[in-house]
Amino acid sequence: MNYCYLNGELILASQATLKLNDLGLLRGFSLFDYMRTYNGKPFMPQYYMERLFNSAALMGLEVPINETEILYYIEELIGLSNLPDCAFRFLLTGGYSLDSMSVTEPNFVIITENLPLEVPERFEKGVKVISSEHLRELPEVKSTNYMKPILLAKEMKSKNAYDVLYHKYNEISELSRSNFFIFKGDTLITPSTNILRGITRRVVLELANQHFKVEERIISLDELREADEAFTTGTTKKVMPIVQIDELQIGKGEVGSRTRLLQQLFDQFIENY
C-alpha cells in the first residue's frame, strides 16, 4: 500500500482527496517533483529540495513546510512503504480558489509510489526517440502540464519511440521527462538553456568532468548529424542510450563506449551511495 503526506497528515494515498476548485485541476496551475531512493536512502535530497523550492519561487507559490520537515516526512513515508526502494512524488498546487483564478493557500502532497521498472534491453541496445517542435512554459519549473507528450503518445507508440525530443528555433532543449546529451569525440555536450535542470543530469556532469571535456551550450538540430553518441538522463532512466532520432541513426546506431563508461560510473555511484 502507498501512503502520502497531505497538508500535515500521513494517510493512505487511496484516501487522499483534493476539492474540485483547486487551481491545479481548474487551471493546471501546479508543479511537481519526483525523487527516488537507492538502497533505501533518498537520492541526493538536497538537490531535489533546491529544485522544488526554486520551482515554487518561479511560480510565486510558497511550500507550506520547510526542507527539514519535508525530509522528516520522507523518512516516515519510507518506513510506512515497507519497500526496499520507492519513489516520492511531490505536488504543490495553487490551492482552492473561489474565482478559479486567484491563488490562495497551496496544497502540498508527498506521495509514495512503486518505482517503474525499465526494460534492461534498453540500457544494452539503446532506444529510438522522435522529435517535435515545442518549448515548455517556464522550462526551469517542473510543472504538471504534460499535454504535449500525452498528445504525442499514439505517434510515439506507432513509431516504436521511447520518448520525444523537443526543439524550437532549430535549438534542442530536452526530452519530455529527461535531459539530453551528445558526444562528439571525447567532448560531452548538453543543452544549457530552456531546460529543466535534472538531478541525474547534475550527477552525470560531475562524473563526466573527470573523464571528458564537457560543454553546456546550445545544440542545433543540424548538429545531431555530427554526434557520435547520444543519451538521456532521468530519475528512473539513469543513463539511457539513444541510438536513433526520427530517421537519423546516431553514430553507428549502437551504444557507444563513452556512454557505456558513464553508465558504469553512475551505477558505481548509486551502488556506493
N, C-alpha and C positions, 0 to 999 in steps of 0.2 A: 504494500500500500504506500502511496505517495502522500507526503504531508506538505503543508505550506505555512508560511507566516503571512498573516493578513492584518495589517493595521493594528499590530500589538498582540495578536493572538496566534498560537500554534494550533492548527486544526488539520483534519484530513483534507487533502486537496479536493476531494469529491464533495465536501461540504461548503467549500468557499463560494461566496456569491458577491457580485457587484450589481448595483442598481442600473437600470436601463438608461438613466440620464447621465452616465459617466461620459466625459468628453472623449475618452479612448474609444468608446463604442460609437458615439454620435458623430464625432469629427475626426477620428483617427489621431487624436492628439494624445499620444503616449509614446513611451520609449521602453526599451528593454535591454537586458544584457544576459549573457549566458556563460556560466563558469562551470568547470568540472573539477572532479578530484582525480588524483593519481595516487595509488597506494593509500587510499583513504584520507588523503590530505588535500585541502583546497589548493588548486594550482595557481600560483602567482597572485594571491588575493589582493595584494597592494596595487598591482597593475589594473585589475578589474575594478577595484573601488575607485581608482583615479579616473578611469574611463566612464564609469557610471555617473559620478558626480560632475564630470565635465559635460556629459550629455545633458544632464538635468539643468546645469547652468545655461547652456546654449539654448535650451527651450524655455528658460525662465521658470523652471519648476524647482521646488525645494524638496529634497529627500527628507521625509519626516523623522528619520532616526539617523544617528551618526555612524561612522565607519566601524567604531568599536562595537556598537550594538548590533550592526549587521553581521559582523564576524562571529559574535556570540550566538546569534540565532542560527547561523550556518552550522556551527558545531552542534547545536541542539538538533537541527534537522538531520545532520549526518547520523547522529545516534538513533533518531526515530526511523530513518530509512532502512536500517539494517541491511545495507547493500555494501559490497566491497568497494565499489566506486559508483558515483552518481553525478548527476548534473543539477545545476541550480539555474532557474530562470527568474531573473529579477524583472518586475513590471512596475512602472511608475506612470500613472495616468493623470490627466488634468483634473480629475475629481468630478464630483456631482455638480451639475450646472443647471440652474433654473431657466436660463435663457438659451441654453445649448451653445453658448459661445464663451461665456466668462469662466476663467479658471478660478477654482475655489481652493479647497484643500485636497491635495493629491492623495490618491490611493496608492499604497505601496504593498507589493506582494513579492514573496520569495517562494518559488515552487520547486520541490524536488522532483526530478524526472529520471527515469531509466536512461542510461546512455545508449544512443543509437549505435549499432554495430556496422562498421564499414566492411565491405567485401574485401578480403585480403588480396584478391587478384588485382584490384585497382592499384594498390601500392606497388605491385610487382610489374604490371604491364602498362599502367597509366590510363588516363581517361580522355575522352573527347568532350569538348565544350563548343557551344555555338556563341556567336557574338551578336550584340544588339545595341542600337544607339539609345543611350539612357544616361541620365545623370541624376542621382538621388538629391532630393532637397536636403540641405544641411548634412552633407556627407560625413561630417565628424560625429554625427549623432546616430546612435543605433535605434532608429525609430521603428515602430511596429508596422510601417507601411511597406508591405511586400507585394503590392499589386502587380508590379512588372513581372517578377518571376512566376507568380501564380498564373498570370495570363499566358505566359510562355510555356507553361508546364506541358501542354499537349504537343507543342512543337518539339520541345526537348525530348519527350518520350518517343515521338515518331522518328527522330533523327539519332536516337540512342545516345543522347548527350547527357553528360553528368551535371552540367550547370551552364550558366550563361555569363559571358564576359562583357562588361559594359564599356562603351566608348562614347565620346562626344567630341565633336570638332576635331576628329582624327586622333584624339588622345585617349589612351586606355586608362581606366581607373581601377576597377576591381571586379570580382565576381559577385553574384547576388548575395552570397553569405561568407565570402572569404577574400583574402588578398592574393595578388598576382605577382609572379616573379619570372624573369627570363635569365638565362645565361648566354652571354656572348663570349666564347672562350672561357677564360677564368674570371670574368667580370660578372658579378651578380647585380642585376638591375631590377628595381621595383618602383612603381609609381609613387610620387611624393605628394600629389595634390588630389583633391576631390575623392578622398578615400576615408573609410573608417580604419583607424589605426589598430589593427588586430593585435591581440596579446601573443598569439603564436607567432605572428609576423615579427613582433618585437624580439622574442626569444631567438628565433631563427636568424635574425640580423645580427644579434650578439654573438651567436655561434659562428656564423659565416665570416664575420670580421677577422677571425683568427686564421682563416684559410684562403680567403678570396678578396679581391678588390670588390668593394661594394659601392654602388651608386643608387641614390634615391633621387629620381628625376622623372621628367615626362617620358613616356614611351609612346611612340606613334604607332598607328595600325600598320604602317608600311614596315616598321622595324621588326615586326613579328617574323618576316621572311628571313631576317638575318639571325634569328635566335637558334642557338644550338640545342637548348633545353628550355623547358618551362614547367612551372609547378604552381600550386596554390597552397595556402596555409590557412588553417582554421582550428577552432577548439576541438572538433571531432574529426577533422580531416588530417590533422598533424601536417606532414609534408606529403601532399598528393601530387604525383607527376601528371602533367598534361602533355599528351603526345599528338593531339590534333585539335585545331581550332577551325571550325567550319570545314572547308575542304583543304585547308592548309596543313600539311604534315610538318610537325616541329622537328627540326634536325633529321635524325634517321628514323623518326617515328617510333622510337623506343625510349625507355627510361635511361637517361644518361648517367655517367659516372659521378658527376658533380652533385646531381640531385640525390643519387644513392648515398653519397657521403653525408649530405645534410639530413637525410632520413636516419642514418645511423647515429649521427651526433645528437639529433633530437631524441631518438629512442633511448640513448645512453643518459641524456639529461633527465628524462622523466623516470627512468629506472632508478636513478640515484636521488631523485627529488625527495 
